[in-house]
Amino acid sequence: MEIHSHTGGPVATNGYIVADQRTGHAAIIDAPHGVAAPLLAIAARRKWTVKYLLLTHGHWDHTADHQLITDAFPAARVLIHRLDEPKLTQPGSAMFPIPFVIPSRKADAYLEDNAEVSLGDGKLVVMFTPGHAPGHVCLYSAADSVLFAGDLLFAQSIGRTDLPDSNPRDMQTSLQRVMHLPDETLVYSGHGPSTTIGRERQINPWLQSR
């Protein structure tokens, strides 16, 4: 798979586009404000067809640009875990006012634990990883040794668990689950730089305390 990223929005959130090079079938993973246009420009240059918008969870900073993606690719299916769909149908923030409007919509289908999302010759496996949000998921490609971690795991940090719908105990269980992945697994997070499972296992203070 070919992977590109872009960062945008008020809290510097990462969005990704992932494509199977043979077929040109692509998925965008998360849709932060200001990120859809650059990712769609990459798809246009590569002549890729965006088949999916895969949302790791429903927090506003990961969903803001969803309509730009489906406007460009009307057949693209928006997928999220059913426990986080309410944030998509009633977008907003419990912490502070958002300086732009996020259109509401329903999901086209749901991301279920261990389900596979096919992209041409490649696939992404859904890992249900609640804690930061009740319907948080990660997306894993064993063939490419890549984990799209959303707001579960960051370089030397982890996602917040002090939000209204967070659960610290679930977060611990979810972190333990991804720590069973191979050391060489490249981690693309919702915020900050990429890292690896092995590096975080060794130096992440939030994991050492566990």
TORGUDREN-237274 format. One record per residue: chain; residue number from 1; residue in one letter; x, y, z of N, C-alpha, C in turn. Coordinates in steps of 0.02 Angstrom, whole numbers. Layout:
(r A NUM a (X Y Z) (X Y Z) (X Y Z))
...
This chain:
(r A 1 m (41 -60 0) (0 0 0) (43 63 0))
(r A 2 e (18 114 -33) (51 179 -31) (13 224 18))
(r A 3 i (50 258 60) (20 297 115) (45 369 112))
(r A 4 h (-2 416 119) (16 487 125) (-23 516 183))
(r A 5 s (4 568 213) (-29 600 270) (-30 675 262))
(r A 6 h (-75 707 299) (-77 780 303) (-105 798 371))
(r A 7 t (-83 854 398) (-103 876 464) (-139 943 460))
(r A 8 g (-194 950 498) (-230 1013 496) (-278 1020 553))
(r A 9 g (-314 1076 554) (-364 1089 605) (-335 1121 667))
(r A 10 p (-379 1145 711) (-358 1182 771) (-313 1143 818))
(r A 11 v (-317 1076 818) (-276 1037 865) (-228 991 828))
(r A 12 a (-208 1011 767) (-157 976 727) (-171 901 724))
(r A 13 t (-224 883 690) (-245 814 684) (-222 785 617))
(r A 14 n (-199 723 618) (-174 690 558) (-230 653 521))
(r A 15 g (-230 660 455) (-272 620 412) (-227 583 363))
(r A 16 y (-251 526 338) (-210 483 295) (-250 461 234))
(r A 17 i (-214 451 179) (-243 416 122) (-199 356 107))
(r A 18 v (-231 300 97) (-198 236 87) (-225 206 24))
(r A 19 a (-183 180 -20) (-207 154 -84) (-170 91 -104))
(r A 20 d (-206 46 -137) (-176 -11 -170) (-150 12 -237))
(r A 21 q (-86 5 -248) (-54 34 -307) (-77 1 -372))
(r A 22 r (-94 -63 -370) (-114 -97 -432) (-182 -75 -456))
(r A 23 t (-230 -72 -411) (-299 -55 -430) (-316 19 -424))
(r A 24 g (-277 56 -384) (-293 125 -372) (-351 135 -324))
(r A 25 h (-372 82 -290) (-425 88 -241) (-396 117 -176))
(r A 26 a (-429 168 -149) (-401 205 -92) (-452 213 -37))
(r A 27 a (-426 225 23) (-466 244 80) (-434 304 114))
(r A 28 i (-475 350 137) (-452 405 179) (-468 386 251))
(r A 29 i (-419 393 295) (-428 376 365) (-428 441 405))
(r A 30 d (-486 457 431) (-501 518 469) (-502 579 423))
(r A 31 a (-541 629 444) (-553 687 401) (-548 751 441))
(r A 32 p (-489 769 466) (-481 831 504) (-495 893 460))
(r A 33 h (-513 947 493) (-526 1010 458) (-464 1032 419))
(r A 34 g (-474 1047 355) (-419 1070 313) (-375 1015 284))
(r A 35 v (-392 953 297) (-351 897 275) (-379 862 213))
(r A 36 a (-445 864 204) (-474 827 149) (-447 852 81))
(r A 37 a (-444 917 71) (-423 943 6) (-353 920 -14))
(r A 38 p (-302 924 30) (-237 898 10) (-236 823 -4))
(r A 39 l (-274 785 35) (-276 713 22) (-312 697 -43))
(r A 40 l (-366 734 -57) (-401 724 -120) (-358 745 -180))
(r A 41 a (-316 795 -170) (-270 816 -224) (-221 760 -240))
(r A 42 i (-198 725 -189) (-154 668 -200) (-190 614 -239))
(r A 43 a (-253 600 -220) (-293 550 -256) (-301 570 -329))
(r A 44 a (-312 633 -342) (-321 656 -411) (-257 648 -452))
(r A 45 r (-201 666 -422) (-137 659 -458) (-121 586 -473))
(r A 46 r (-137 542 -425) (-122 471 -434) (-177 434 -473))
(r A 47 k (-232 470 -486) (-291 440 -519) (-319 382 -477))
(r A 48 w (-322 393 -412) (-350 343 -367) (-425 355 -359))
(r A 49 t (-461 303 -343) (-532 308 -327) (-541 296 -252))
(r A 50 v (-567 346 -217) (-578 339 -145) (-641 298 -133))
(r A 51 k (-632 239 -105) (-688 194 -92) (-718 203 -23))
(r A 52 y (-677 226 25) (-700 230 94) (-673 292 128))
(r A 53 l (-712 318 175) (-687 361 228) (-694 321 292))
(r A 54 l (-638 303 322) (-636 261 382) (-621 307 441))
(r A 55 l (-667 310 488) (-660 355 546) (-640 314 607))
(r A 56 t (-582 330 635) (-559 293 694) (-604 304 754))
(r A 57 h (-636 363 756) (-686 379 808) (-722 443 787))
(r A 58 g (-769 464 827) (-813 517 806) (-797 587 831))
(r A 59 h (-743 597 867) (-727 664 892) (-720 713 833))
(r A 60 w (-743 774 845) (-750 824 792) (-686 835 752))
(r A 61 d (-628 831 784) (-566 846 749) (-546 790 700))
(r A 62 h (-580 734 702) (-567 679 655) (-621 672 602))
(r A 63 t (-675 711 607) (-732 702 562) (-750 765 523))
(r A 64 a (-719 821 537) (-743 886 513) (-751 890 438))
(r A 65 d (-706 860 399) (-706 868 326) (-742 811 290))
(r A 66 h (-783 773 325) (-812 713 294) (-851 729 230))
(r A 67 q (-887 785 229) (-929 799 171) (-887 817 110))
(r A 68 l (-829 848 119) (-786 863 62) (-765 799 26))
(r A 69 i (-754 747 64) (-733 683 35) (-790 651 -4))
(r A 70 t (-849 650 25) (-905 619 -10) (-932 663 -67))
(r A 71 d (-920 727 -63) (-937 770 -121) (-892 753 -180))
(r A 72 a (-828 740 -166) (-781 724 -220) (-791 653 -246))
(r A 73 f (-810 607 -201) (-820 537 -219) (-887 515 -189))
(r A 74 p (-942 529 -224) (-1008 514 -196) (-1020 440 -179))
(r A 75 a (-983 396 -212) (-992 324 -197) (-950 302 -138))
(r A 76 a (-907 345 -111) (-866 326 -54) (-911 313 7))
(r A 77 r (-897 260 42) (-937 241 100) (-903 265 164))
(r A 78 v (-942 297 207) (-917 322 271) (-930 269 324))
(r A 79 l (-876 245 355) (-881 192 404) (-854 215 471))
(r A 80 i (-888 196 524) (-868 212 593) (-896 156 638))
(r A 81 h (-870 149 697) (-900 101 744) (-967 128 767))
(r A 82 r (-1015 83 776) (-1083 104 792) (-1086 143 858))
(r A 83 l (-1041 131 905) (-1043 167 969) (-1022 240 962))
(r A 84 d (-988 256 908) (-968 326 897) (-1009 361 843))
(r A 85 e (-1056 326 813) (-1098 358 762) (-1137 418 789))
(r A 86 p (-1159 418 853) (-1195 477 877) (-1155 542 871))
(r A 87 k (-1089 539 873) (-1048 599 865) (-1049 623 792))
(r A 88 l (-1063 577 747) (-1067 594 676) (-1136 623 660))
(r A 89 t (-1187 598 692) (-1255 623 679) (-1269 688 716))
(r A 90 q (-1233 699 772) (-1240 760 810) (-1170 788 826))
(r A 91 p (-1136 814 775) (-1066 836 785) (-1061 896 831))
(r A 92 g (-1007 899 869) (-995 955 914) (-940 937 963))
(r A 93 s (-927 981 1009) (-876 971 1060) (-904 986 1128))
(r A 94 a (-889 942 1176) (-909 953 1245) (-860 998 1282))
(r A 95 m (-803 1014 1249) (-750 1050 1283) (-749 1125 1267))
(r A 96 f (-762 1143 1203) (-759 1213 1183) (-795 1222 1117))
(r A 97 p (-815 1283 1100) (-849 1295 1036) (-803 1280 977))
(r A 98 i (-831 1250 925) (-793 1236 864) (-801 1295 816))
(r A 99 p (-747 1321 788) (-752 1382 746) (-774 1369 675))
(r A 100 f (-809 1315 662) (-836 1300 596) (-893 1251 604))
(r A 101 v (-932 1243 552) (-991 1198 554) (-972 1130 525))
(r A 102 i (-991 1077 561) (-981 1009 537) (-1049 981 518))
(r A 103 p (-1060 964 455) (-1125 935 436) (-1137 869 472))
(r A 104 s (-1198 854 486) (-1215 790 517) (-1230 739 463))
(r A 105 r (-1219 676 478) (-1237 622 432) (-1237 556 470))
(r A 106 k (-1266 506 441) (-1262 438 468) (-1206 400 433))
(r A 107 a (-1183 347 465) (-1134 304 433) (-1167 262 379))
(r A 108 d (-1127 243 329) (-1152 197 277) (-1148 125 301))
(r A 109 a (-1102 111 346) (-1095 44 375) (-1051 53 437))
(r A 110 y (-1043 -2 473) (-1007 2 537) (-941 -38 535))
(r A 111 l (-892 -12 571) (-829 -47 579) (-834 -93 640))
(r A 112 e (-833 -158 627) (-840 -207 680) (-772 -239 694))
(r A 113 d (-762 -259 757) (-699 -290 777) (-682 -350 733))
(r A 114 n (-620 -352 709) (-593 -406 667) (-620 -407 596))
(r A 115 a (-663 -360 578) (-686 -356 509) (-629 -333 463))
(r A 116 e (-634 -349 400) (-583 -330 351) (-611 -280 301))
(r A 117 v (-573 -228 288) (-589 -179 236) (-541 -191 179))
(r A 118 s (-567 -212 122) (-524 -229 65) (-511 -168 22))
(r A 119 l (-448 -162 1) (-427 -110 -46) (-386 -143 -100))
(r A 120 g (-419 -164 -153) (-384 -200 -206) (-352 -263 -178))
(r A 121 d (-286 -268 -184) (-250 -327 -159) (-234 -323 -85))
(r A 122 g (-247 -266 -54) (-232 -257 16) (-293 -258 60))
(r A 123 k (-282 -260 125) (-338 -258 171) (-316 -226 237))
(r A 124 l (-364 -195 269) (-355 -167 336) (-402 -204 383))
(r A 125 v (-375 -226 438) (-415 -262 488) (-434 -214 544))
(r A 126 v (-497 -215 562) (-522 -172 615) (-506 -201 683))
(r A 127 m (-477 -160 727) (-465 -179 796) (-506 -132 841))
(r A 128 f (-553 -159 877) (-594 -119 922) (-552 -102 983))
(r A 129 t (-540 -37 993) (-494 -13 1045) (-525 44 1084))
(r A 130 p (-578 32 1122) (-611 86 1160) (-567 112 1216))
(r A 131 g (-586 169 1242) (-549 200 1297) (-548 275 1288))
(r A 132 h (-516 298 1236) (-518 370 1219) (-589 389 1200))
(r A 133 a (-623 345 1165) (-693 353 1146) (-724 283 1147))
(r A 134 p (-788 277 1160) (-819 211 1167) (-818 170 1102))
(r A 135 g (-818 204 1045) (-817 169 981) (-752 177 944))
(r A 136 h (-697 187 979) (-632 196 947) (-609 131 915))
(r A 137 v (-580 137 855) (-550 79 822) (-481 98 795))
(r A 138 c (-439 48 787) (-377 54 749) (-384 11 686))
(r A 139 l (-342 24 637) (-343 -12 574) (-273 -40 562))
(r A 140 y (-268 -106 551) (-204 -139 549) (-194 -177 484))
(r A 141 s (-136 -168 454) (-116 -208 396) (-55 -249 415))
(r A 142 a (-65 -315 422) (-9 -359 438) (40 -362 380))
(r A 143 a (15 -362 319) (58 -368 260) (106 -310 255))
(r A 144 d (83 -250 275) (124 -190 270) (154 -169 337))
(r A 145 s (138 -207 390) (163 -192 458) (147 -120 478))
(r A 146 v (83 -102 471) (60 -34 484) (-1 -35 528))
(r A 147 l (-3 9 579) (-61 19 621) (-82 92 618))
(r A 148 f (-144 105 596) (-172 172 601) (-207 175 668))
(r A 149 a (-175 212 715) (-193 206 786) (-243 257 810))
(r A 150 g (-263 304 767) (-309 355 791) (-282 390 853))
(r A 151 d (-324 397 903) (-303 429 965) (-291 379 1021))
(r A 152 l (-274 318 1003) (-256 268 1054) (-184 278 1077))
(r A 153 l (-138 279 1030) (-67 278 1046) (-31 331 1006))
(r A 154 f (11 371 1040) (53 421 1008) (126 406 1023))
(r A 155 a (170 442 989) (242 438 1005) (252 464 1076))
(r A 156 q (271 420 1121) (285 434 1192) (224 462 1230))
(r A 157 s (165 445 1207) (105 466 1242) (47 421 1222))
(r A 158 i (-12 434 1251) (-73 398 1234) (-130 448 1230))
(r A 159 g (-187 425 1207) (-245 469 1202) (-273 488 1269))
(r A 160 r (-308 544 1270) (-338 568 1332) (-393 521 1356))
(r A 161 t (-399 516 1422) (-454 478 1452) (-493 520 1502))
(r A 162 d (-487 587 1496) (-524 632 1541) (-583 665 1505))
(r A 163 l (-601 640 1447) (-658 667 1410) (-723 635 1435))
(r A 164 p (-780 667 1421) (-843 641 1449) (-859 569 1431))
(r A 165 d (-837 547 1372) (-854 478 1352) (-793 432 1353))
(r A 166 s (-739 452 1387) (-680 410 1393) (-686 360 1450))
(r A 167 n (-644 308 1447) (-644 257 1499) (-572 233 1509))
(r A 168 p (-540 253 1564) (-469 234 1575) (-457 159 1577))
(r A 169 r (-504 121 1605) (-494 49 1609) (-496 18 1539))
(r A 170 d (-543 40 1498) (-545 15 1429) (-482 35 1391))
(r A 171 m (-457 95 1405) (-396 118 1372) (-337 71 1387))
(r A 172 q (-331 51 1449) (-277 6 1468) (-282 -61 1431))
(r A 173 t (-342 -88 1426) (-353 -150 1391) (-335 -143 1316))
(r A 174 s (-355 -88 1286) (-342 -76 1215) (-267 -68 1202))
(r A 175 l (-233 -33 1246) (-160 -25 1238) (-125 -93 1243))
(r A 176 q (-147 -134 1289) (-118 -201 1295) (-128 -241 1232))
(r A 177 r (-186 -232 1200) (-200 -269 1139) (-151 -251 1083))
(r A 178 v (-140 -187 1071) (-95 -169 1016) (-22 -182 1033))
(r A 179 m (-6 -187 1097) (63 -203 1116) (82 -274 1098))
(r A 180 h (34 -315 1080) (49 -383 1057) (68 -385 983))
(r A 181 l (63 -329 947) (84 -326 878) (160 -329 874))
(r A 182 p (187 -348 816) (260 -352 809) (295 -285 821))
(r A 183 d (356 -288 847) (395 -227 862) (401 -181 802))
(r A 184 e (409 -210 743) (422 -170 683) (360 -135 656))
(r A 185 t (302 -147 686) (240 -116 662) (246 -40 665))
(r A 186 l (236 -7 608) (239 65 604) (172 93 626))
(r A 187 v (173 141 672) (113 169 702) (101 239 674))
(r A 188 y (45 247 638) (24 313 615) (-32 336 661))
(r A 189 s (-20 389 699) (-65 412 751) (-109 469 728))
(r A 190 g (-159 485 768) (-203 540 753) (-172 608 765))
(r A 191 h (-118 610 804) (-82 673 818) (-8 656 824))
(r A 192 g (34 700 801) (105 692 810) (138 646 759))
(r A 193 p (203 633 768) (241 594 718) (226 519 723))
(r A 194 s (247 484 672) (241 411 673) (292 382 721))
(r A 195 t (281 319 739) (326 285 785) (320 210 770))
(r A 196 t (346 167 812) (338 95 805) (314 65 870))
(r A 197 i (284 7 865) (262 -28 925) (322 -43 970))
(r A 198 g (377 -67 941) (436 -83 981) (465 -23 1017))
(r A 199 r (468 34 984) (494 94 1016) (449 115 1073))
(r A 200 e (384 114 1063) (339 134 1117) (340 85 1175))
(r A 201 r (348 22 1160) (353 -27 1214) (414 -12 1259))
(r A 202 q (466 14 1229) (528 26 1266) (529 93 1303))
(r A 203 i (501 146 1272) (513 214 1300) (450 252 1318))
(r A 204 n (391 228 1299) (330 266 1314) (316 263 1389))
(r A 205 p (318 320 1424) (309 318 1497) (241 293 1518))
(r A 206 w (190 303 1476) (122 281 1493) (116 206 1488))
(r A 207 l (158 175 1448) (158 102 1443) (203 72 1497))
(r A 208 q (257 106 1514) (302 80 1565) (266 76 1632))
(r A 209 s (222 124 1645) (187 125 1710) (138 67 1716))
(r A 210 r (122 35 1657) (76 -21 1658) (114 -88 1658))
